[in-house]
């Protein structure tokens, strides 16, 4: 006979843990700007400089800088603790966003846009830090940790669903720099709220011994990180192309809604995936998820080339998003399994390097 708790909503069981709701609220506020920054930057630069090529190049530079800086930020988070590192790192990133805003506003040379946006690479991966808290709180409970990871992926997608809509609305209804300004304020506020919840914070690991294994040398970790980087590049390029396509169709303000459909599909798939708890080896599940994700991600390209307009593109993005959450959840689980015990980025550093 099942226990009384086995029939309860698995997501509700997560928030029976003291402090879980509080850090989740702060984390969601901090995570919402993740879906706003790149869209805001593209719209802001394209409107003021008249070039989507420049806007795409600037955001691509930010992605490349993040790929380099994020592992070091994650390592510092693990070594010294989330609160001690995330707050100053967020302050630097917010200043970078404000510098970009001012450079665009006052017509600074093009190279300053690249330098300012690169400074935002210090933004801590709040989703990774939240996953680290769940891993700390649910140590030894893989079933509930799977549910927690699925919830976190759905939360990522929720923020990437609402973020572009909010960014496009702010930039269109107010002024081109409004999206970046609001995103910076939300980021700082959310990180302060999140890091104030000290009771659920994983303990700092300090400096590891000289003989500690490097996580990048662990079997299977490097290919996973390359895969996450490639996925991020696909997402980033899809944002720029979708905004440009909507602008060409005369519906720039609808770009955020269209982009939100991809995140909506992934959010729904993530929540369902957390309840279903599929069996089998996680490696096999990851390969199946990637195999489904690759052709589905081609659908938006086919839709844009078919001349079907924004409606067809939106439906294609919705379908493409449905394979994202299972792929990311199983990828995060693999990363946690393969990161050696005792190495600095386990588990928060590993997750912090592999954000959406």
C-alpha positions, -999 to 999 in steps of 0.1 A, spaced: 0 0 0 15 34 -10 25 58 18 4 89 23 31 111 8 35 90 -23 2 101 -38 9 138 -32 21 162 -59 58 156 -61 64 193 -66 45 202 -35 66 178 -15 97 198 -26 84 229 -9 77 212 23 114 216 29 120 246 52 134 275 33 128 260 -2 101 285 -11 120 315 0 152 308 -20 131 298 -50 112 332 -50 145 351 -49 160 329 -75 131 334 -99 134 372 -96 171 369 -103 166 344 -132 139 364 -151 165 388 -165 183 359 -181 155 359 -207 156 396 -210 192 407 -214 200 393 -249 166 403 -264 169 438 -248 204 442 -262 194 431 -297 164 454 -298 183 483 -282 213 481 -306 193 474 -337 169 503 -331 197 528 -323 224 516 -347 202 501 -374 222 468 -376 211 433 -366 246 421 -376 262 444 -350 236 434 -324 242 397 -330 280 402 -329 277 420 -295 256 393 -280 278 366 -294 308 382 -278 289 382 -245 282 344 -249 319 337 -257 330 358 -227 305 339 -205 319 305 -217 353 316 -204 344 334 -172 315 312 -159 336 283 -149 359 306 -128 328 322 -112 314 288 -104 347 277 -89 348 308 -66 311 301 -56 320 266 -46 352 276 -28 339 306 -9 301 302 -8 272 315 -29 266 348 -9 302 359 -8 308 355 -45 274 360 -62 267 395 -48 300 412 -60 299 392 -93 263 405 -99 274 440 -91 301 438 -118 276 424 -143 250 450 -136 276 478 -141 284 462 -174 248 463 -185 245 499 -174 277 507 -193 262 491 -224 230 512 -220 250 544 -217 272 536 -246 242 530 -268 224 560 -254 252 585 -261 264 570 -294 298 557 -281 321 539 -307 311 504 -316 339 487 -298 326 500 -265 295 480 -269 315 448 -271 336 457 -241 306 466 -220 286 435 -229 316 413 -222 316 426 -186 282 410 -180 299 376 -182 304 377 -145 267 372 -140 264 342 -117 243 313 -129 215 316 -104 198 285 -119 229 265 -112 231 278 -76 195 269 -70 202 233 -83 231 231 -60 208 240 -31 184 212 -41 213 187 -44 225 197 -9 190 195 6 181 162 -12 214 144 -9 207 106 -10 172 111 -25 176 107 -63 139 105 -70 131 139 -54 163 153 -69 150 144 -104 118 162 -96 138 192 -83 160 193 -114 129 191 -136 113 219 -117 144 240 -121 144 234 -159 108 244 -160 116 275 -140 144 283 -165 119 280 -194 93 301 -175 118 329 -173 128 325 -209 91 326 -217 82 357 -198 116 375 -202 115 381 -240 79 393 -238 87 417 -210 119 429 -228 101 436 -261 73 453 -243 95 476 -223 118 485 -253 88 491 -276 65 509 -252 90 530 -233 125 535 -248 151 512 -264 172 510 -232 142 502 -209 146 464 -211 182 464 -201 176 489 -173 148 469 -157 167 436 -162 197 449 -143 175 461 -114 157 427 -112 190 408 -113 205 427 -84 173 425 -64 168 388 -70 204 379 -62 202 398 -29 170 381 -20 183 347 -29 217 349 -11 199 363 20 185 328 25 215 314 43 199 283 59 196 264 26 230 275 12 254 246 6 286 249 27 316 264 11 341 237 1 372 258 5 404 250 -13 407 214 -24 439 193 -20 465 193 -47 456 157 -56 419 165 -62 407 154 -96 398 181 -122 362 178 -133 371 186 -169 393 155 -169 365 133 -158 352 109 -185 324 124 -204 324 158 -188 341 178 -216 318 166 -243 288 175 -222 301 210 -217 307 214 -254 272 202 -261 258 228 -236 279 255 -253 266 245 -287 230 245 -274 235 280 -260 248 292 -294 217 278 -311 194 295 -286 213 328 -290 213 328 -328 176 318 -328 168 349 -307 185 373 -331 171 357 -362 136 356 -348 137 393 -339 150 402 -373 124 380 -390 96 396 -370 109 431 -378 110 422 -415 74 411 -413 65 445 -397 57 430 -363 88 437 -342 67 440 -310 55 404 -315 90 390 -314 89 384 -277 57 365 -278 70 343 -306 102 335 -287 81 328 -256 64 299 -274 96 279 -275 101 284 -238 64 275 -232 69 241 -250 100 234 -230 84 245 -197 54 221 -202 77 193 -212 99 199 -182 70 197 -157 57 165 -173 92 150 -173 95 156 -136 63 138 -128 68 108 -152 103 99 -139 114 78 -168 134 47 -162 165 34 -179 201 46 -179 205 83 -179 230 81 -207 205 65 -230 178 90 -220 202 118 -229 210 104 -263 173 100 -271 166 135 -260 194 150 -281 182 128 -311 148 144 -307 160 179 -302 182 181 -333 155 177 -359 130 197 -339 154 226 -337 154 226 -375 117 233 -377 120 271 -370 145 274 -399 122 255 -422 92 276 -411 111 309 -416 121 298 -451 86 286 -461 71 321 -461 44 310 -435 48 341 -414 50 345 -376 22 321 -368 39 292 -385 73 302 -370 56 304 -335 42 268 -338 76 255 -350 93 271 -320 67 256 -297 74 221 -310 112 227 -309 110 237 -273 94 204 -262 127 185 -265 147 211 -247 138 204 -211 143 166 -212 177 172 -228 188 197 -203 175 178 -173 192 146 -183 224 166 -192 225 182 -158 220 148 -141 248 133 -161 270 163 -152 263 157 -115 270 120 -118 303 124 -137 318 153 -117 343 136 -93 336 138 -56 358 164 -39 364 185 -70 355 222 -67 326 224 -90 304 196 -75 276 201 -78 270 239 -80 300 247 -101 291 221 -127 256 234 -129 267 270 -129 288 264 -160 260 248 -179 231 272 -178 205 277 -204 
